[in-house]
Amino acid sequence: LTVAGGGMALAGALLAFGQHNLGRLMGYAVMIDVGAVLLGVGLQSPAGVQSALVTLALSGLAIPLWAIGLERLRRAAGGDDFDSLRGLARRYPFSTAAVIFGLLSLVGFPATAGFAGRWALLALLAHVHPTGAILLLLGMVSVGVVCARGLAALLTPRDDSEEVTLAESPFSIAASAGGVLAVLLFGLFPQWLLTGVAGAASVFT
């Protein structure tokens, strides 16, 4: 499990780094996320299982948030590569925030919901399997760099003379804003989730 998890984190990091497509980037981010789960279970300890369960639980929040945002952007642009999405953040700010925060939470970026479990896992791996910790951190950095490039494309205006109008529906705004708020709240108050996860982990261990 440890070898498989480290291999998935490394493969995801290498394949994600050159991406210019938010849809495929999420695929590689999920690969890294699954690698993190395998690394946690491979530690064969209650703390490792807890970190794996936290990762699984919060993936269920990050992936739908990303999907809601990207589907709206994709319909507006006709694609999900960076060139197609260029400048859409000005008209679809809530969908843009949903995509970016969904991805960042999935890879455990600080101040997002995925941070507590991911960094707890890194601390455990650093003592038991340092190579696994390095590979997982490499995957997180790789996705974070491509996220920054995607955000830069979304913020780059197509035409300075173009009139900017908000094009999102009330439902899209509510869904995106609610998801982003949940990601940030769980990032600031992880104890809301960790108590329940610790109880579930005790069943498996």
N, C-alpha and C positions, 0 to 999 in steps of 0.2 A: 504493500500500500504506500509506503514511504517513497519507494523508487518511482512508482506510477504517478503519485501526486507531484513529486518534484519534476518528473518528465513533462507532465501536463502544464505545470507552471512555466517551465522553460520554453516549451513549444508555443504556448500562448503568448509569451513575451516576445519571442522572435517574429511570430506571424503578425502580431498586432502592430508592431512598431512601424512598419511601412504602409499601414492602411490609410486610405483616403475615402473610406466609406463607413458611415456610422453603423449600418446594419451588420456588416462583417466584423466590425470592431467589437460589437456586443457579443458575437459568437466566440471570439477569442477571449473576451473578458469572462464569459461563462466557463470556458475551458480552464482558465486560471482559478476561478472560483471552485470548480469541482476538484481541481488539484489541491486546493487548500483544505477541502473537506477530507480528502484521502490522507493528507499529511496529518490532520488532526486525529483521525481515527487510528492512524498508524502509530501514534505515540503510545497507545495502549494504556492510557491513564484517564481518570475522571475529568481532569482539566482539559485534556485533548479532545475528549468526546464533547464536552461542553462547548468548546470553541467551534467544533464542527457543526453542532446543532444550531449555534447562534448564526453561523454562516448560512446554513440552509434556511433558517427562519427569515433572515433578512434579505436573502435572495428573492423570496416571495414578495417582498415589498419593492425592491429595486427594479426587477425586470418588468413588472407591469407598468411602473412609472415611466421607465424608458420607452416601452412600447406605445403608451398613450401619446407621448410627446413626438416620437419619431413618425408615427402613422400620420399625424396631422401635418408635420413638415414634409413628409414624402408626398402626400396628396397635393400639397401646394407647389412643390418643386418638380414633381414628376420623377424623382429619384432620391437616393440618400447618400450620394457621393458629395464630397466637399464642394465641388464646382457647382453642382445643382442647388445646393443649400445656401450658397453664398448670399449674405445680406438678409436672410429671412428672420434673423433675431429681432429686427426692428419692427416687423409686423406680427411676429409670433413669439413674444418674449416668454410667455408661460410655457409653451411647448418646448422652447429652447432650454429653459431651466429644468424641465422634467427630464429631458434627454441627458443633460450634463450631470445633474445630481443623481439620476438613476445609475449611470455608469460609475461615477465616483463612489457611490455607496457600495456598489458591487465589488469594487476593488479595495474597499476599506480606507478611503481617504479620510483624514482627520476632520472632525466635526460633522461627519455623516453617520448614518445608522450602522454601516458596516465596520466602523472604526474599532469598536470595543472588541468584537470577536477576532478580527483580523490581527490586531496588534497584540492581543493576548496570545494568539497562536504563534506569532513571530517570536515573542519572548520565550515561549516554551521550546520552540524549535532551536532557538539560539543556544540553549543549554544541551539539547539532546542530539539534534541533527542540524548543525550550523549551515551545511550546504543547502538543505531544504529551505531554511530561512532566507538565504541569499537568493535562491531561485524564485521564491514567492515574492520577495521584495522587488526583484527585477521585473516580474510580471506586473506588479502594481505600478511601478514607475513607468513602464512601457505604455500601459493603457492611459495613465495620467498625462503623458506627453502628447499622445494622439488626441486625447480629449481637448487639450489646450489648442492644438492645431485646428480641430473641428470647431471649437468656440470662436477662434480667430476668423475662420471662414464665415461662420454665421453672423459675425458682427461686422464684417467688411461690406460696406455698401456697394451695390451694383452700379448705382448712378446717383451722384450727389443731388441731382435735380429732381429725383423721384420723390413724390409725395408719400410720406409715411403714414399709414393708417392701420390701426389695430384690426386684424382680420380674424380673431379667434372668437368662437362662440362662448356664451356664458357657461355651458356645460364643460367645454374644453378648459376654460380658465379655472373653474372650480375643481375639476379632477386633477389638473396639473398642480395648482396651488396647494391642494390638500395633500397630494403625494409628497411634494417637496417639503411641506411643513412637517409631515410625519417623519421623513428621513432626517430632518434637522433635530426634531424633538428626541428621537431615539438616539441620535448622536450625542445630544447634550445630557440626556437622562437614560443611559443604558440600563440602569437598575430596574426600570419598568419591565424589561424583558428578561434580564439575566436570572432573576429569581425563579421564574417558571422553567427556564431552560435548565437550570441546575437540578431541579426536581426531575425533569425528564431524563437528564443524563444519568442520574443515579439508578434509574431503571435499567439502562443499558450496561452499566458497569457493575 
